[in-house]
Amino acid sequence: MTSVGIASYGLYVPRTTVDAATIARRFHLPLEVVRDKQGLHRKHVSRPGEMPSEMGRRAARTALERAHGQGIDRKDIGLVIYCGSQWKDYHIWLMSTYLQDRLGIPECFAFDLSAMCAGVVFGLSAAKSFLVADPDLRAVLLIGASKESYIVRPTDATSRWMDNFADAGVGVVVARDFGRNLVLGSDFLSDGSLSLAPVQRGGGARHPAYLPYIRARQVFAENLLPEAAFRRRMDAVSLPNFSRVIERSIERSGLTPADIRMVFLNHMKRSFSRAILEKVGIPEERAYYLEEYGHSQSADQILALDRSLASGRFSEGPTVMAAAGSGYVWGSTVVRWG
């Protein structure tokens, strides 16, 4: 049986931070709501001219340098998958092929995968599938990036829940016949009734030009579903769907919740993170909460892994990387770290 493992990863986290008090002021929210209920002490944001492609490139370059130390060179990368935010440098554009060129990986295939904030979670499963199916493929490079802090409009009460959106880049090298950090079972689920929450309305075929963007001098994400209906639906399905994908990914890995040493979730309000852990039967102390970083889209799980390793809270064992993404999708992949 072919083993597939994470050979290396890289992160790029912008140095600039916005603290809870500033977020509360910008979004017209009480400080205690931002800091305590939403669990957001600060978040990292990119410079205006710092593009998603640059953040992704920096993270991927680190991952490639670290992979070299594991005996995997650029020439071994046969597939590059961009699995980050769809708010990229340009519309109708493959970030993957651009980064393939910038990273100096000429002889491989590249494509963009869209799973929103579940990008890396799904990307790990996709990379494993490609590596198992193709014996000539040795390694896959996953790249994600997010600059979505720039498309949240503080004056829009229907999308104010996105005030935790932050920026970062992530790169992961996944390799066949790699005996450590094994990618195990996964599970995914989607709910199309929530597909319009949120969207960037202008720039697509329905609204090629959009006057509100011109007036605001910026683009922004909008929730096109009635707010009350959106919240009712999310309240009904999000916890069951999160718990389902986590539980099934654990089962497909031949494990039980008691075997899981750490859980790495997207940043979300603290009470909901606790509810997920309680539902699947994993103690809260076995999760890393990104209160100092916010929600950096598909980078969240690798960022939480990195912080757990650096802080000494975790060193090895089975981990769950789980995420939800607008659209709406839920996903979970188990990685046996070490």
FIVEXSE-854405 format. One record per residue (C-alpha): residue number from 0; residue in three letters; y, x, z. Coordinates in steps of 0.001 Angstrom, whole numbers, plus 500000, padded with zeros to 6 digits. Each point is the difference from the previous one (the first is absolute). Layout:
BEGIN
ATOM; NUM; ala; Y; X; Z;
...
! end
This chain:
BEGIN
ATOM; 0; met; 500000; 500000; 500000;
ATOM; 1; thr; 503427; 501352; 499040;
ATOM; 2; ser; 502280; 500747; 502945;
ATOM; 3; val; 503747; 499531; 499559;
ATOM; 4; gly; 502534; 501374; 502456;
ATOM; 5; ile; 503694; 500626; 500513;
ATOM; 6; ala; 500477; 503692; 499243;
ATOM; 7; ser; 503696; 500059; 500927;
ATOM; 8; tyr; 503165; 497967; 500336;
ATOM; 9; gly; 503737; 500601; 499903;
ATOM; 10; leu; 503000; 498066; 501262;
ATOM; 11; tyr; 503682; 500022; 499256;
ATOM; 12; val; 502119; 498235; 502615;
ATOM; 13; pro; 503792; 500042; 499507;
ATOM; 14; arg; 501930; 501624; 502821;
ATOM; 15; thr; 502671; 497306; 500236;
ATOM; 16; thr; 499241; 497314; 502575;
ATOM; 17; val; 501531; 496657; 500900;
ATOM; 18; asp; 499628; 498987; 503632;
ATOM; 19; ala; 499236; 496568; 501439;
ATOM; 20; ala; 503605; 499346; 501016;
ATOM; 21; thr; 501216; 500599; 496448;
ATOM; 22; ile; 497240; 497824; 498537;
ATOM; 23; ala; 500881; 497215; 502437;
ATOM; 24; arg; 503671; 500191; 499052;
ATOM; 25; arg; 499337; 500017; 496242;
ATOM; 26; phe; 497563; 497102; 500118;
ATOM; 27; his; 501930; 497959; 502590;
ATOM; 28; leu; 497132; 500034; 502468;
ATOM; 29; pro; 499901; 500616; 503772;
ATOM; 30; leu; 499043; 503593; 500822;
ATOM; 31; glu; 497104; 498875; 502184;
ATOM; 32; val; 498518; 498054; 497064;
ATOM; 33; val; 500013; 503083; 497770;
ATOM; 34; arg; 498867; 502462; 502651;
ATOM; 35; asp; 497556; 497935; 502045;
ATOM; 36; lys; 498774; 497062; 497901;
ATOM; 37; gln; 499979; 501759; 496639;
ATOM; 38; gly; 498985; 503311; 501574;
ATOM; 39; leu; 502520; 502021; 498027;
ATOM; 40; his; 501748; 502877; 501791;
ATOM; 41; arg; 501158; 501667; 496783;
ATOM; 42; lys; 499012; 500378; 496367;
ATOM; 43; his; 500324; 502717; 497370;
ATOM; 44; val; 502093; 499414; 496876;
ATOM; 45; ser; 500515; 502084; 496880;
ATOM; 46; arg; 503283; 501225; 498539;
ATOM; 47; pro; 501495; 497757; 497288;
ATOM; 48; gly; 499123; 502458; 497230;
ATOM; 49; glu; 496533; 500793; 501347;
ATOM; 50; met; 497588; 498229; 497665;
ATOM; 51; pro; 496506; 498657; 500744;
ATOM; 52; ser; 498584; 502439; 497438;
ATOM; 53; glu; 501484; 502946; 501882;
ATOM; 54; met; 498647; 498832; 503360;
ATOM; 55; gly; 496587; 499416; 498437;
ATOM; 56; arg; 500072; 503386; 498271;
ATOM; 57; arg; 500854; 501853; 503213;
ATOM; 58; ala; 497161; 498316; 501895;
ATOM; 59; ala; 497511; 500534; 497168;
ATOM; 60; arg; 500948; 503664; 499697;
ATOM; 61; thr; 499194; 500501; 503689;
ATOM; 62; ala; 496674; 498211; 499561;
ATOM; 63; leu; 499129; 502212; 497015;
ATOM; 64; glu; 500908; 503184; 501880;
ATOM; 65; arg; 497797; 498972; 502911;
ATOM; 66; ala; 497167; 499012; 497662;
ATOM; 67; his; 500092; 503502; 498519;
ATOM; 68; gly; 499051; 501282; 503442;
ATOM; 69; gln; 496951; 497731; 499831;
ATOM; 70; gly; 498900; 501446; 496649;
ATOM; 71; ile; 501511; 497252; 497821;
ATOM; 72; asp; 502543; 501109; 497398;
ATOM; 73; arg; 502338; 498066; 497720;
ATOM; 74; lys; 497498; 500400; 497153;
ATOM; 75; asp; 497474; 498053; 502076;
ATOM; 76; ile; 502246; 496904; 500086;
ATOM; 77; gly; 498620; 497719; 497300;
ATOM; 78; leu; 501918; 496845; 500941;
ATOM; 79; val; 503491; 499333; 501397;
ATOM; 80; ile; 500664; 496532; 501413;
ATOM; 81; tyr; 503475; 498889; 501054;
ATOM; 82; cys; 499441; 497314; 502652;
ATOM; 83; gly; 503427; 499721; 501618;
ATOM; 84; ser; 502928; 497617; 499791;
ATOM; 85; gln; 500693; 498218; 496732;
ATOM; 86; trp; 503734; 500559; 500553;
ATOM; 87; lys; 499881; 503323; 498171;
ATOM; 88; asp; 502606; 502155; 498267;
ATOM; 89; tyr; 499756; 497781; 496897;
ATOM; 90; his; 498531; 496633; 498965;
ATOM; 91; ile; 497152; 499842; 497453;
ATOM; 92; trp; 499065; 503574; 500868;
ATOM; 93; leu; 496900; 501916; 501035;
ATOM; 94; met; 500887; 502161; 502968;
ATOM; 95; ser; 496482; 501464; 499906;
ATOM; 96; thr; 500362; 501703; 496623;
ATOM; 97; tyr; 503467; 501269; 500897;
ATOM; 98; leu; 498649; 501584; 503192;
ATOM; 99; gln; 496949; 501333; 498186;
ATOM; 100; asp; 502378; 501990; 497805;
ATOM; 101; arg; 502313; 501093; 502829;
ATOM; 102; leu; 497079; 501181; 502104;
ATOM; 103; gly; 498451; 502016; 497183;
ATOM; 104; ile; 496737; 498074; 499569;
ATOM; 105; pro; 499842; 499679; 496200;
ATOM; 106; glu; 496348; 499240; 499288;
ATOM; 107; cys; 499267; 496818; 501892;
ATOM; 108; phe; 500483; 496241; 499851;
ATOM; 109; ala; 502753; 498239; 501949;
ATOM; 110; phe; 500892; 496382; 500683;
ATOM; 111; asp; 501998; 497837; 502409;
ATOM; 112; leu; 498228; 497666; 502414;
ATOM; 113; ser; 501909; 497143; 501621;
ATOM; 114; ala; 498787; 498792; 503369;
ATOM; 115; met; 503415; 500019; 501693;
ATOM; 116; cys; 499809; 501206; 503617;
ATOM; 117; ala; 496200; 500198; 499829;
ATOM; 118; gly; 500268; 502627; 497257;
ATOM; 119; val; 498394; 503000; 501718;
ATOM; 120; val; 497410; 497829; 501755;
ATOM; 121; phe; 498897; 498616; 496630;
ATOM; 122; gly; 500575; 503355; 498307;
ATOM; 123; leu; 497420; 501683; 502237;
ATOM; 124; ser; 497410; 497406; 499021;
ATOM; 125; ala; 500919; 500258; 496304;
ATOM; 126; ala; 499850; 503799; 500088;
ATOM; 127; lys; 496566; 499853; 501607;
ATOM; 128; ser; 498770; 497575; 497318;
ATOM; 129; phe; 501190; 502271; 497188;
ATOM; 130; leu; 498463; 503074; 501612;
ATOM; 131; val; 496641; 498321; 500588;
ATOM; 132; ala; 499902; 498537; 496480;
ATOM; 133; asp; 501013; 503150; 498091;
ATOM; 134; pro; 497983; 503163; 500748;
ATOM; 135; asp; 502480; 502097; 498009;
ATOM; 136; leu; 502901; 498978; 502243;
ATOM; 137; arg; 500451; 502343; 502958;
ATOM; 138; ala; 503260; 498889; 501646;
ATOM; 139; val; 502611; 497234; 499921;
ATOM; 140; leu; 503637; 500328; 501049;
ATOM; 141; leu; 501581; 496889; 501561;
ATOM; 142; ile; 503807; 499904; 500171;
ATOM; 143; gly; 502210; 497445; 501706;
ATOM; 144; ala; 503721; 499716; 500625;
ATOM; 145; ser; 502427; 497445; 501356;
ATOM; 146; lys; 503761; 499642; 499894;
ATOM; 147; glu; 499926; 496334; 500884;
ATOM; 148; ser; 502464; 500301; 502867;
ATOM; 149; tyr; 502602; 499760; 497230;
ATOM; 150; ile; 498969; 496544; 498746;
ATOM; 151; val; 500152; 498075; 503261;
ATOM; 152; arg; 503173; 497905; 500256;
ATOM; 153; pro; 501162; 499590; 503630;
ATOM; 154; thr; 501963; 496833; 499184;
ATOM; 155; asp; 496888; 498147; 498762;
ATOM; 156; ala; 498432; 498257; 502989;
ATOM; 157; thr; 496836; 499144; 498009;
ATOM; 158; ser; 499147; 503678; 499469;
ATOM; 159; arg; 501373; 501431; 503247;
ATOM; 160; trp; 496438; 500632; 501172;
ATOM; 161; met; 499970; 502984; 497619;
ATOM; 162; asp; 502523; 501905; 502127;
ATOM; 163; asn; 497241; 502490; 500926;
ATOM; 164; phe; 499640; 501190; 496381;
ATOM; 165; ala; 500283; 503795; 499900;
ATOM; 166; asp; 499500; 502827; 497509;
ATOM; 167; ala; 497364; 502717; 499559;
ATOM; 168; gly; 497607; 501667; 497583;
ATOM; 169; val; 496246; 500569; 500351;
ATOM; 170; gly; 497353; 501922; 498095;
ATOM; 171; val; 496230; 500007; 500580;
ATOM; 172; val; 497329; 502073; 498257;
ATOM; 173; val; 496628; 498234; 499999;
ATOM; 174; ala; 496980; 502046; 498884;
ATOM; 175; arg; 496309; 499520; 499205;
ATOM; 176; asp; 497322; 501899; 501928;
ATOM; 177; phe; 502541; 500690; 502719;
ATOM; 178; gly; 498219; 499924; 503335;
ATOM; 179; arg; 502899; 499126; 502288;
ATOM; 180; asn; 502438; 497110; 500468;
ATOM; 181; leu; 497583; 497678; 498225;
ATOM; 182; val; 501266; 496818; 498347;
ATOM; 183; leu; 497604; 497255; 501101;
ATOM; 184; gly; 500152; 496205; 499570;
ATOM; 185; ser; 502916; 497846; 498860;
ATOM; 186; asp; 500906; 496332; 499699;
ATOM; 187; phe; 502913; 498194; 498316;
ATOM; 188; leu; 501374; 496485; 499754;
ATOM; 189; ser; 502977; 498323; 498328;
ATOM; 190; asp; 501869; 496694; 500231;
ATOM; 191; gly; 501979; 499071; 496910;
ATOM; 192; ser; 501762; 497090; 501693;
ATOM; 193; leu; 502257; 502672; 501508;
ATOM; 194; ser; 500604; 501868; 496742;
ATOM; 195; leu; 503745; 499254; 499933;
ATOM; 196; ala; 500768; 501515; 503384;
ATOM; 197; pro; 501833; 502226; 499386;
ATOM; 198; val; 500987; 501005; 496460;
ATOM; 199; gln; 502789; 501830; 498231;
ATOM; 200; arg; 501244; 497105; 497884;
ATOM; 201; gly; 502135; 501807; 497432;
ATOM; 202; gly; 498744; 502519; 497457;
ATOM; 203; gly; 496866; 498134; 498962;
ATOM; 204; ala; 499368; 497770; 496995;
ATOM; 205; arg; 501091; 496857; 501866;
ATOM; 206; his; 503383; 501448; 501023;
ATOM; 207; pro; 500665; 503157; 497918;
ATOM; 208; ala; 503598; 500093; 501266;
ATOM; 209; tyr; 500907; 498534; 503350;
ATOM; 210; leu; 503577; 499242; 500994;
ATOM; 211; pro; 499450; 500105; 503803;
ATOM; 212; tyr; 498944; 503647; 499684;
ATOM; 213; ile; 503157; 500800; 498103;
ATOM; 214; arg; 502146; 498253; 502591;
ATOM; 215; ala; 498219; 501756; 502878;
ATOM; 216; arg; 500013; 503333; 498119;
ATOM; 217; gln; 496356; 500440; 500961;
ATOM; 218; val; 496582; 498497; 499405;
ATOM; 219; phe; 498179; 498360; 502879;
ATOM; 220; ala; 496694; 498388; 500891;
ATOM; 221; glu; 499944; 496233; 500447;
ATOM; 222; asn; 497558; 497503; 501463;
ATOM; 223; leu; 499659; 497281; 497335;
ATOM; 224; leu; 497837; 497769; 502195;
ATOM; 225; pro; 501591; 497470; 502382;
ATOM; 226; glu; 500302; 501882; 503241;
ATOM; 227; ala; 498302; 497391; 502198;
ATOM; 228; ala; 497043; 499688; 497615;
ATOM; 229; phe; 499738; 503783; 499703;
ATOM; 230; arg; 499871; 500483; 503746;
ATOM; 231; arg; 497470; 497202; 500498;
ATOM; 232; arg; 497702; 501474; 497390;
ATOM; 233; met; 500343; 503534; 501345;
ATOM; 234; asp; 499323; 498814; 503543;
ATOM; 235; ala; 496864; 498232; 498774;
ATOM; 236; val; 498431; 502754; 497901;
ATOM; 237; ser; 501278; 503442; 500970;
ATOM; 238; leu; 498060; 500587; 503212;
ATOM; 239; pro; 496691; 498584; 498667;
ATOM; 240; asn; 500341; 501988; 496776;
ATOM; 241; phe; 500881; 503233; 501793;
ATOM; 242; ser; 497069; 499634; 502377;
ATOM; 243; arg; 497631; 499104; 497161;
ATOM; 244; val; 500686; 503080; 497910;
ATOM; 245; ile; 499862; 502281; 503039;
ATOM; 246; glu; 496763; 498537; 501301;
ATOM; 247; arg; 498312; 500056; 496594;
ATOM; 248; ser; 501075; 503568; 499246;
ATOM; 249; ile; 498540; 501092; 503343;
ATOM; 250; glu; 496762; 498104; 499322;
ATOM; 251; arg; 499727; 501455; 496487;
ATOM; 252; ser; 500323; 503457; 501555;
ATOM; 253; gly; 496972; 499369; 502212;
ATOM; 254; leu; 502170; 499988; 503129;
ATOM; 255; thr; 501203; 497650; 502730;
ATOM; 256; pro; 503530; 499608; 501420;
ATOM; 257; ala; 498868; 502009; 503030;
ATOM; 258; asp; 499434; 502986; 497693;
ATOM; 259; ile; 503597; 500057; 498739;
ATOM; 260; arg; 502084; 502753; 501579;
ATOM; 261; met; 503391; 499171; 498431;
ATOM; 262; val; 501648; 497219; 497981;
ATOM; 263; phe; 502912; 500750; 497660;
ATOM; 264; leu; 501942; 496881; 498987;
ATOM; 265; asn; 503230; 499370; 498150;
ATOM; 266; his; 502983; 499830; 502294;
ATOM; 267; met; 500425; 496350; 501034;
ATOM; 268; lys; 501344; 498157; 503010;
ATOM; 269; arg; 498301; 501243; 503129;
ATOM; 270; ser; 498467; 496688; 501082;
ATOM; 271; phe; 498270; 499534; 496650;
ATOM; 272; ser; 498577; 503514; 500073;
ATOM; 273; arg; 498582; 499242; 503434;
ATOM; 274; ala; 498595; 496677; 498777;
ATOM; 275; ile; 498113; 501710; 497159;
ATOM; 276; leu; 498471; 502573; 502333;
ATOM; 277; glu; 499004; 497335; 502512;
ATOM; 278; lys; 498485; 497832; 497256;
ATOM; 279; val; 497736; 502804; 498725;
ATOM; 280; gly; 499183; 501280; 503486;
ATOM; 281; ile; 501632; 503441; 499922;
ATOM; 282; pro; 502128; 501149; 502970;
ATOM; 283; glu; 503724; 500421; 499363;
ATOM; 284; glu; 499918; 503640; 501114;
ATOM; 285; arg; 497850; 500729; 496941;
ATOM; 286; ala; 502849; 499205; 497605;
ATOM; 287; tyr; 503065; 502013; 499044;
ATOM; 288; tyr; 503170; 497911; 499854;
ATOM; 289; leu; 502760; 501205; 497667;
ATOM; 290; glu; 502992; 499060; 502167;
ATOM; 291; glu; 501828; 503229; 499086;
ATOM; 292; tyr; 499475; 499629; 496241;
ATOM; 293; gly; 500077; 496365; 498941;
ATOM; 294; his; 498081; 498715; 497001;
ATOM; 295; ser; 499786; 502603; 497222;
ATOM; 296; gln; 497820; 497831; 497747;
ATOM; 297; ser; 496778; 501748; 498938;
ATOM; 298; ala; 500776; 503134; 502038;
ATOM; 299; asp; 499499; 498250; 503349;
ATOM; 300; gln; 496298; 500685; 500525;
ATOM; 301; ile; 500124; 503702; 499132;
ATOM; 302; leu; 503181; 500416; 502042;
ATOM; 303; ala; 498313; 498401; 503021;
ATOM; 304; leu; 496934; 502224; 499481;
ATOM; 305; asp; 502194; 503089; 499816;
ATOM; 306; arg; 501950; 499088; 503153;
ATOM; 307; ser; 496785; 499242; 501889;
ATOM; 308; leu; 498524; 503377; 499080;
ATOM; 309; ala; 503227; 501882; 500778;
ATOM; 310; ser; 500437; 498321; 503383;
ATOM; 311; gly; 496417; 500669; 501050;
ATOM; 312; arg; 499227; 496310; 500428;
ATOM; 313; phe; 497216; 500287; 497451;
ATOM; 314; ser; 497904; 502760; 498449;
ATOM; 315; glu; 496915; 498516; 498358;
ATOM; 316; gly; 497912; 496897; 499587;
ATOM; 317; pro; 500007; 496706; 498073;
ATOM; 318; thr; 503443; 498574; 499236;
ATOM; 319; val; 501204; 496757; 498453;
ATOM; 320; met; 502890; 500109; 497529;
ATOM; 321; ala; 501157; 496411; 499492;
ATOM; 322; ala; 503010; 498457; 498313;
ATOM; 323; ala; 501591; 496838; 498680;
ATOM; 324; gly; 502223; 499932; 496943;
ATOM; 325; ser; 502298; 497402; 498521;
ATOM; 326; gly; 498405; 497928; 497322;
ATOM; 327; tyr; 498048; 499518; 502339;
ATOM; 328; val; 497163; 502488; 500467;
ATOM; 329; trp; 498049; 501334; 502963;
ATOM; 330; gly; 497758; 503033; 500014;
ATOM; 331; ser; 498059; 502331; 502263;
ATOM; 332; thr; 498194; 503290; 499390;
ATOM; 333; val; 498001; 501946; 502567;
ATOM; 334; val; 500255; 503798; 500026;
ATOM; 335; arg; 497769; 502151; 502199;
ATOM; 336; trp; 502454; 502762; 500837;
ATOM; 337; gly; 498700; 503465; 500726;
! end
